[in-house]
Amino acid sequence: MWPNLCREAAAHSSLHALFSFGRRLHGLHTVAWSFPGGKLEEGEHLFLVVNQGDYSFKGSAFVRGGIFDRIRIQQGLREITFRDTDYWNVSDLYGDDAPEITEGALFVVREGRLDPGAPFELVFLSSKYDQRGAFTREFHEFTHPHALPKGLWIADEPVVVGIPWRQAWRNRVPEVVVLCLYLTFVTGVFMARRYTTADPKRIERLHLASLVFGFLVVGVWMRAQPSVTQILTAVGSVLDEWRWSLFLSEPAIFILWIFTMGVSLVWGRGVFCGWVCPYGALSELAFKITHAFGWESLELPDRIHSKLKYLRYVILFALIGVFLWDAILAEQLAEIEPFKSTFLVPAWTRHWGFLAWWAFLLALSFVSFRPFCRYVCPLGGGLALMSSFRPSGPYRRQFCSACTICTRGCEPRAIGPDGVIDPRECLSCMDCEATYRNEMVCPPLVGIARLSVREELTTQQEAKLEALRSDARDV
């Protein structure tokens, strides 16, 4: 009843685990237990962790309202972390065979995330002073498998232990279908650019609809926010051992990555970053709200912007370098992305530092166009490098090198003084291509339209019309 975590971990902390269960999960008959927080609902389970060692599993950095980062449950490909909001302190154990403990904690695992009939691993993250610096520490993970004795639960049907990623796909069929339909819609917008960009209002409405859907459905509902951590995982898999199960365990994320790789190689990273990315959508929607009320946007001078836009590449390669040295540290540093605080973990349950960073970026998004995306995002940096040589960017005319209409309206500042679009900066809003087709805005098209309606043209006007048609040719 009180198994040791593992022999190697004994020098750091001897942890033990005991279960009491909710009423029913996956056909398992269980007992409804009362506990200090009330009564367990269906799909909820109590998980007790006790410690006999000298090192605390709560950690010296633990604060009320935070997350226990030193212990977690790993069940198949599902990782279960504990939060302070579902935690009660246990100071002692009572019973004839109960061991003496130094600390204990009672957690509630909610939303049916734990399958009590399947094996799991209790993971403990240990650290010690490494004598290499005043505040540097060496970290080690210790894991030990656990499985409840079959006498403690009864299954309605035989429990079939399948491949975890296949079960994940079966459980998320509705999300997969909705996501595929949405990505098909976005792909269709770009494949039918002659139609979708023929009317500036049409492409604007399609873009806005995609942003709202990406934020609310892909981000809030599906919680499918791709991250630079997947790039780090891919790097580690290439150098060590490629395991498809690592990527297939999250169906929505896997589909998004397949989509992103494909569209980035054809149209550039802007299809994902500018149309689909949940956090990017949140940032742009925040800017659009204040912009609609006439707020002036804050923009950096060109001399600063031209240098700061490379910061995201520095962050990306720094994270990869740290990952090759210490994977755990790299994952911690990857929280420069505010994605977890936005979609995965309630911001108010996080450390105040994460909350402050998240709030700062969101507040800045109301007065500046996508500040995180343009200057900081390491994921965007990786995709930008991939799309450097996209074969199908927005259409341009010869006249574009002498015109600044599109340049002035380009919020990502992707169009240079010579009219050339930088594919690494372009977010594929398609406003410039809508202008390219607009006979009421594009200067050579305006001139051609005005001269073409005249019945007779002077020699000078014919020469001007020919020059305009030359300017209107594609480059």
C-alpha positions in Angstrom: 0.0 0.0 0.0 3.0 2.3 0.5 5.4 1.5 -2.4 8.7 3.3 -2.6 9.2 5.7 -5.5 12.5 4.3 -6.5 15.8 3.4 -4.8 17.8 6.1 -6.6 15.4 8.8 -5.4 15.8 7.8 -1.8 18.8 10.1 -1.4 16.6 13.1 -2.5 13.1 12.4 -1.3 11.2 9.2 -0.6 7.7 9.7 -2.1 4.7 7.4 -1.9 1.3 7.5 -3.6 -2.1 6.3 -2.5 -5.4 6.6 -4.3 -9.1 7.1 -3.4 -11.5 7.4 -6.2 -14.5 9.2 -7.6 -17.7 7.3 -8.6 -17.0 6.1 -12.1 -14.6 6.5 -15.0 -14.2 4.5 -18.3 -16.6 1.8 -16.9 -14.8 1.5 -13.6 -16.9 1.1 -10.4 -15.3 3.2 -7.7 -16.2 4.6 -4.3 -17.4 8.2 -3.7 -15.2 9.5 -0.9 -15.7 12.7 1.0 -12.7 14.9 1.6 -12.0 18.4 3.0 -13.1 20.1 -0.3 -16.5 18.5 -0.4 -17.6 15.5 -2.4 -16.0 14.0 -5.5 -17.9 14.3 -8.7 -17.9 11.7 -11.5 -14.5 11.6 -13.2 -12.7 13.1 -10.2 -10.1 11.3 -8.2 -8.1 11.9 -5.0 -4.3 11.5 -5.2 -2.3 11.4 -2.0 1.5 12.1 -2.1 3.5 11.8 1.1 7.2 12.3 1.7 9.7 10.7 4.1 12.9 12.4 2.8 14.7 15.6 3.5 13.8 17.4 0.3 10.3 18.9 -0.2 8.3 17.9 -3.2 6.5 21.2 -2.9 9.7 23.1 -3.6 11.0 26.3 -2.0 9.5 28.4 -4.8 6.0 27.1 -4.2 3.4 29.8 -3.5 -0.3 29.8 -2.9 -2.1 29.9 -6.3 0.8 28.2 -8.1 1.6 24.9 -9.6 3.5 22.0 -8.1 6.4 21.7 -10.6 8.4 19.0 -8.8 5.9 16.2 -9.1 3.5 15.1 -11.8 1.8 12.0 -13.1 2.7 10.5 -16.5 0.1 8.1 -17.9 0.9 7.0 -21.4 1.4 10.2 -23.3 -0.8 12.2 -20.9 0.9 14.5 -18.4 -1.0 15.5 -15.3 0.2 18.3 -13.1 -1.1 19.4 -9.7 -2.4 22.9 -8.9 -2.8 24.7 -5.6 -6.5 25.2 -6.2 -7.0 21.4 -5.8 -4.6 20.9 -2.9 -5.0 20.2 0.8 -2.1 19.8 3.2 -1.6 16.5 5.0 0.5 16.7 8.1 0.2 13.1 9.4 -1.1 9.6 8.5 -3.2 7.5 10.8 -3.3 3.7 10.7 -1.4 0.7 12.1 0.9 0.4 9.1 1.1 4.1 8.2 4.7 5.3 7.9 6.1 8.5 9.5 6.1 11.3 7.0 7.7 14.7 6.8 5.0 16.2 4.5 2.0 15.2 2.6 -0.5 16.6 0.1 -3.9 15.6 -1.1 -4.8 16.5 -4.7 -8.0 16.3 -6.8 -7.4 15.2 -10.4 -10.4 16.5 -12.4 -12.0 16.2 -15.8 -11.4 12.5 -16.1 -7.8 13.0 -16.9 -6.6 10.1 -14.8 -7.6 6.5 -15.7 -7.4 4.6 -12.4 -7.3 1.2 -14.2 -4.3 1.9 -16.3 -0.6 2.0 -15.1 1.0 5.3 -14.5 4.3 6.8 -13.4 4.9 9.2 -10.6 7.6 11.7 -11.6 9.7 13.6 -9.1 12.0 16.5 -10.2 15.0 16.7 -7.8 17.7 19.4 -7.6 20.9 20.0 -5.7 23.5 22.8 -5.6 26.1 22.0 -8.3 28.9 24.2 -7.0 29.3 25.9 -10.4 27.7 29.2 -9.4 25.9 31.0 -6.6 22.4 30.1 -7.8 23.0 27.3 -10.3 21.5 23.8 -9.5 21.6 20.4 -11.1 18.2 18.8 -11.8 17.3 15.1 -12.2 14.0 13.4 -12.8 13.1 10.2 -11.0 10.2 8.0 -12.1 8.6 4.9 -10.8 5.7 2.9 -12.3 2.5 2.3 -10.3 -0.5 0.3 -11.0 -3.5 -0.3 -8.7 -4.2 -3.9 -7.6 -7.1 -5.3 -9.6 -8.9 -6.0 -6.4 -9.5 -2.3 -5.8 -11.6 -1.7 -8.9 -14.1 -3.6 -11.1 -14.5 -2.9 -14.8 -17.8 -3.4 -16.7 -15.8 -4.7 -19.7 -12.3 -6.0 -20.0 -9.8 -3.1 -19.9 -7.9 -3.0 -23.3 -4.6 -1.3 -23.1 -4.2 0.3 -26.5 -1.7 2.7 -28.0 -2.2 6.0 -26.2 -2.0 8.2 -29.3 -4.7 6.2 -31.1 -7.0 6.7 -28.1 -6.3 10.4 -28.2 -7.4 10.6 -31.8 -10.6 8.6 -31.1 -11.4 10.9 -28.2 -11.0 14.1 -30.2 -12.8 13.2 -33.4 -15.1 16.3 -33.2 -12.2 18.6 -32.8 -10.3 17.0 -35.6 -13.2 17.3 -38.0 -13.9 21.0 -37.1 -10.2 21.9 -37.3 -9.8 20.2 -40.7 -12.8 22.1 -42.1 -11.4 25.4 -40.8 -8.0 24.8 -42.3 -9.6 23.8 -45.6 -11.5 27.1 -45.5 -8.2 29.1 -45.0 -6.5 27.1 -47.7 -9.4 27.8 -50.1 -9.1 31.5 -49.4 -5.5 31.5 -50.7 -6.2 29.1 -53.5 -9.0 31.4 -54.8 -7.1 34.6 -54.4 -8.4 36.1 -57.6 -11.9 36.0 -56.1 -11.2 36.6 -52.4 -9.0 39.6 -53.0 -11.1 41.1 -55.8 -13.1 43.0 -53.2 -11.1 44.6 -50.3 -14.1 44.3 -48.0 -14.5 40.6 -48.8 -10.9 39.7 -47.9 -11.2 41.9 -44.8 -14.3 40.1 -43.6 -12.8 36.6 -44.4 -9.6 37.6 -42.4 -11.6 38.8 -39.4 -13.7 35.7 -39.4 -10.6 33.5 -39.4 -9.1 35.5 -36.6 -12.2 35.2 -34.4 -12.5 31.4 -35.1 -8.8 30.8 -34.6 -8.8 32.5 -31.2 -12.2 31.2 -29.8 -12.3 27.7 -31.3 -8.7 26.6 -32.0 -7.3 28.5 -28.9 -10.0 28.6 -26.2 -12.0 25.5 -27.0 -9.3 23.1 -28.5 -6.4 24.7 -26.6 -4.4 23.8 -29.8 -1.6 26.5 -29.7 1.6 25.3 -31.5 4.7 26.3 -29.7 8.5 26.5 -30.1 8.6 23.5 -27.7 7.5 21.3 -30.6 10.5 22.6 -32.6 12.7 21.7 -29.7 11.1 18.2 -29.5 11.7 17.8 -33.2 15.4 18.8 -32.9 15.8 16.3 -30.0 14.1 13.6 -32.0 16.4 14.1 -35.0 19.5 13.9 -32.8 18.3 11.0 -30.7 15.4 8.8 -31.8 12.4 9.9 -33.9 9.2 8.7 -32.3 6.0 9.6 -34.1 4.0 8.9 -30.9 5.4 12.1 -29.4 3.8 14.2 -32.1 0.6 12.1 -32.7 -0.4 12.3 -29.0 -2.0 15.7 -29.6 -4.2 15.4 -32.7 -5.0 19.1 -33.2 -1.4 20.2 -32.7 -0.2 17.5 -35.2 -2.7 18.6 -37.8 -1.8 22.2 -37.3 1.9 21.5 -37.8 1.2 19.5 -41.0 -0.9 22.4 -42.3 1.7 25.0 -41.2 4.6 23.2 -42.9 2.7 22.9 -46.1 1.4 26.4 -46.4 4.6 28.0 -45.2 6.5 26.4 -48.1 4.0 27.7 -50.6 2.6 31.0 -49.4 4.9 31.7 -46.4 4.5 31.7 -42.7 1.8 34.4 -42.8 -0.9 31.9 -43.5 -0.5 30.4 -40.1 0.8 33.4 -38.2 -1.6 35.9 -39.8 -4.8 33.8 -40.1 -4.7 30.7 -37.8 -2.4 31.2 -34.8 -4.7 31.6 -31.7 -2.4 33.9 -29.8 -1.6 35.9 -32.9 -5.4 36.3 -33.5 -5.9 37.5 -29.9 -3.1 40.1 -30.3 -4.5 41.4 -33.6 -8.1 41.4 -32.4 -7.0 43.5 -29.4 -5.3 46.0 -31.8 -8.4 46.1 -34.1 -10.7 47.0 -31.1 -8.7 50.1 -30.1 -8.0 51.0 -33.7 -11.7 51.0 -34.4 -12.1 53.7 -31.7 -9.4 55.8 -33.3 -6.6 55.1 -31.0 -3.2 56.0 -32.4 -0.9 53.0 -32.7 2.6 53.0 -31.2 5.3 52.2 -33.7 9.1 52.0 -33.2 11.3 54.2 -35.4 12.7 52.4 -38.5 16.2 52.4 -37.0 15.0 50.4 -34.0 12.5 48.3 -35.8 15.0 47.2 -38.4 17.2 45.7 -35.7 14.7 44.5 -33.2 12.9 42.3 -35.7 15.9 40.0 -35.6 15.4 39.4 -31.8 13.1 36.4 -32.4 15.8 34.6 -34.3 18.3 35.2 -31.5 15.7 33.8 -29.0 15.0 30.7 -31.3 18.6 29.7 -31.7 19.4 30.4 -28.0 16.5 28.1 -27.0 17.8 25.4 -29.3 21.3 25.8 -27.9 20.1 25.6 -24.3 17.9 22.6 -25.2 20.9 20.6 -26.5 22.6 21.3 -23.1 19.7 21.1 -20.7 16.2 20.2 -22.0 14.4 21.0 -18.8 15.9 24.5 -18.6 15.0 25.1 -22.3 11.4 24.2 -21.7 11.3 26.7 -18.8 12.9 29.4 -20.9 10.4 28.7 -23.6 7.8 30.3 -21.4 8.8 33.5 -23.0 5.9 32.5 -25.2 2.7 33.5 -23.3 0.8 30.7 -24.9 0.5 28.5 -21.7 -0.9 31.4 -19.7 -3.3 32.3 -22.4 -4.8 28.9 -23.3 -3.5 26.1 -21.3 -3.3 27.3 -17.6 -5.5 30.0 -16.1 -3.3 33.1 -15.8 -4.5 33.8 -12.3 -3.1 30.5 -11.0 0.4 31.1 -12.3 3.4 32.7 -10.7 3.2 36.5 -10.7 6.1 36.8 -13.1 4.3 34.8 -15.8 1.1 36.8 -15.1 2.9 40.1 -15.4 4.6 39.1 -18.7 1.2 37.9 -20.1 -0.6 41.1 -19.0 2.2 43.3 -20.4 2.1 41.7 -23.8 -1.7 41.8 -23.9 -1.8 45.5 -22.9 0.8 46.4 -25.5 -1.2 44.6 -28.2 -4.0 47.1 -27.7 -1.8 50.0 -28.8 0.8 48.3 -31.1 0.2 45.8 -33.9 1.2 42.3 -32.8 4.3 43.3 -30.8 5.1 39.8 -29.6 4.7 38.2 -33.1 6.9 40.8 -34.8 9.8 41.0 -32.3 9.8 38.1 -29.8 8.1 35.0 -31.0 10.6 32.2 -31.5 8.0 30.0 -33.2 7.4 32.8 -35.8 11.1 33.1 -36.2 11.4 29.5 -37.2 8.5 29.7 -39.6 9.9 32.9 -41.1 13.2 31.2 -42.0 11.2 28.4 -43.6 9.2 30.8 -45.8 12.2 32.9 -46.9 11.8 31.6 -50.5 8.1 31.2 -50.8 7.1 30.7 -54.4 3.7 32.4 -54.2 3.6 35.7 -52.4 1.2 38.6 -53.1 1.2 39.8 -56.7 3.2 42.9 -57.4 3.4 45.4 -60.3 6.4 47.2 -61.8 4.8 50.4 -60.5 5.1 49.1 -56.9 8.7 50.1 -56.7 7.7 53.8 -57.0 4.4 53.7 -55.0 4.0 53.8 -51.2 0.2 53.2 -51.0 0.6 49.6 -49.9 3.7 50.4 -47.8 1.8 52.9 -45.7 -1.0 50.4 -45.1 1.2 47.4 -44.2 0.8 47.0 -40.5 3.6 44.3 -40.1 5.9 46.7 -42.0 6.8 44.0 -44.4 7.0 46.2 -47.6 10.3 48.0 -48.1 10.9 51.4 -49.7 11.5 49.7 -53.0 8.1 48.0 -52.9 9.6 44.5 -52.3 7.7 42.4 -49.7 9.9 40.6 -47.1 8.4 37.1 -46.8 9.8 36.7 -43.3 7.8 39.7 -42.1 4.7 39.3 -44.2 1.6 38.1 -42.3 -0.4 37.5 -45.5 -3.3 39.8 -44.7 -3.6 40.2 -48.5 -4.5 43.9 -48.2 -1.8 44.7 -50.7 -3.1 42.2 -53.2 -6.6 43.6 -52.8 -5.1 47.0 -53.6 -3.3 45.4 -56.6 -6.7 44.5 -58.1 -8.5 47.6 -57.1 -9.1 50.0 -60.0 -10.2 52.7 -57.5 -6.9 52.7 -55.5 -4.0 51.2 -57.5 -2.5 54.3 -59.3 -1.8 52.6 -62.7 -5.2 50.9 -62.7 -6.8 54.2 -61.8 -5.1 56.0 -64.7 -5.8 53.2 -67.2 -9.5 53.2 -66.2 -9.8 57.0 -66.6 -8.1 57.1 -70.0 -9.9 54.0 -71.3 -13.3 55.5 -71.1 -12.4 58.4 -73.4 -13.5 58.0 -77.0 -10.5 59.9 -78.4 -7.0 60.2 -77.0 -4.3 62.7 -77.8 -0.8 61.5 -78.7 0.4 62.4 -75.3 -2.5 60.6 -73.6 -1.9 57.5 -75.7 1.8 57.5 -74.6 0.7 57.9 -71.0 -1.8 55.0 -71.3 1.0 52.8 -72.7 3.3 53.8 -69.9 0.6 53.0 -67.3 0.0 49.6 -68.9 3.7 48.9 -68.7 3.7 49.9 -65.0 0.7 47.7 -64.4 2.5 44.5 -65.6 3.4 41.9 -63.0 6.9 41.5 -61.7 
